[in-house]
Amino acid sequence: MSYKWFTPEKDPLMVGLSPELMSKLDTARTVAGIPFIISSGLRTCAANAAAMGAEHSAHIQGLAVDLGLGHLNEGYDRDSARFAMLKALISAGFQRIGVYQKHLHLDVGMPPDYAQAVAWFTTTA
C-alpha cells in the first residue's frame, strides 16, 4: 500500500504496521500540516518489555505507533505541535490516544481487547 507521507525507506519503523493504522496516520499528517516522526512501531514481546510497554500492548500486533515530540523545544513548540497532532488524529478517526511528555501513542486496537473513545495522560516520557 502507498501513502502520501510515509515510505518504508524514509520511515523504517512503519514496517509491519496495520494498513488501517497507517492510512489513518497518513490522513492525520495531512490535516495537521506538520511532520510526524514515528518513534516506535511494531515491537517484539522482548522489545515491548524493554520499552516498559503494557503486557498486551497493541504495538506487539502492529496496531500501535508512537509519534515522537522530544525533538521539539519544551513549552510552546512542543505544546502547539501536540495540539495540532491531537486535533488531526481525532479528525482522522483515532479513538485510542495516549499523551506522554515526549510522544503520543495511538492505536487501532478494537474491543473486546481494547476500550474505545479513550485518551490517557502520563508525565513519563
N, C-alpha and C positions, 0 to 999 in steps of 0.2 A: 504494500500500500504506500502511496505517495502523500507527503504532507507539504504544506507551504513553508513552514518554518523549521522543520526538523528533518534531519537526514542521519542515518547511522554513521556516516563519515564525520560529520560535524558534532553529533550528539551520540557517542557510543553507548551511553547509559540508557538510551531508549530501546536498545536491542532486547527482545523478549517481552516487551510490554504489550498489553492488550491493545488491539486496534481501536476499540471503543475509547479507552483512556487517551490514546494518542490523538484521536480525532477531536475529542473534547478539548484536549490541551492545545491543539493547533488552532481551534476556533477561539479559545480564550486568549491566546497570544495575539491574534488579530485584533480582538476587541480591546485588549489592554494597551496595545501600541508601544510596548516596551519589551526588551528581550527577556526570555525565560531561560534560566540556566538549570538544567537537570543535574542535581547533585546526588541523587540516589534513585535507582530504578529497581529492576529485578534483583532479588537477593537470594543466596542460598540460605539454608537454615543457620549455618555457622556464621555467615556474614551478618545475618539479621540479629543473631545473639550478640555479636561483637558491636553492632550499632545500637545495642540496647533496645531493639525493636520489640513490639508486642509478640507474644508467643504465636499468635495466629495472624500475624501481620499480612496484609494484602500484598506487601512487597514480595513475599515468597511465591505468590501466584502470578506475579506480573500485573497486578491490578492497581498498583500504587506507584507514586512518584513523589520525590521531594524536589522543590524548587528552591535553589539557594538564594539567600539575601545577604549573606555575610560579606560579599564583595562591596556592598553599599555602605556609605558612612552611616553610623548610628545616628538616629534623630530624624530630621525631616526627610532626607534622601531615602532612607530605608522605609520610613513610615508611609510616605506618599507612594512609593513603589508597591508596598504591601497592600495599600488600599486599592490601587488600580488593578492589581492582580486578583484580589479577592472579589471585587466587583465583576471582573471579567470571568473568573472561574464559576461564580454563581450563575451568571448570564449564560455560560456555555453548558450548564446543566449538572455541574458537580454538586453532590449532596452530602459529601463527607470531606471536611476540610479541617486540618489541624494547623493551628497558628503557633509557631515557635519563634524564639528570638532571632534566629538566623536562617530559618527556612519555613516554607509552607509544605505541608503534607496534603496530598489529595489522592483519593482513590475512587474506584468504581465498584467496590465490593457491594454485594446485594444481600438482602435478607434470605434466609434467617441468620446467616453468619455475621452480617454487618448491619447495624442500625442505619436508618436513612434520615436525611434532613438534620444532620448533626455537625456541629463545629466545636472544637476544643482548643484550649489555650494552655500553654505552659511557658514558664520562664526559662526552661533549659534551652540549650542551643538547638 
